[in-house]
């Protein structure tokens, strides 16, 4: 999405999920459908988001690619880049990540992770967007693919 591969960390909102199931309101995956969101007479036709976007992880090979990789994703949720454990630290790149609120995680050979810089949630500074709302619907559809979710509903 947006030319970047990423992993979204999302959580289902059980009350909203239950309501949407009961009322037959599945994920709205057509981005054009959200045009109605910006038209006041259609506000009552927008479903409540059934998921919360907790954060975003973006794999990169070097810290110098981190801000470009996070890009617009920083406007949606806390974003952290995932760096290979053997990369060499560039203090300036890490300082720049910290300045913009992007986090950094390194991985090691044994699949463990180490938090180098904690990401900041700057989403409120940017406000909501139709893209962000559509992404929540895409994530909702992905979560619905997991059998344990539908078994518990």
Helices and strands as residue ranges (DSSP letters): E 7-12, H 14-22, G 31-38, G 40-45, E 51-60, G 63-65, H 66-70, G 71-75, E 78-84, H 91-100, E 103-107, E 113-117, H 123-126, H 130-144, H 147-152
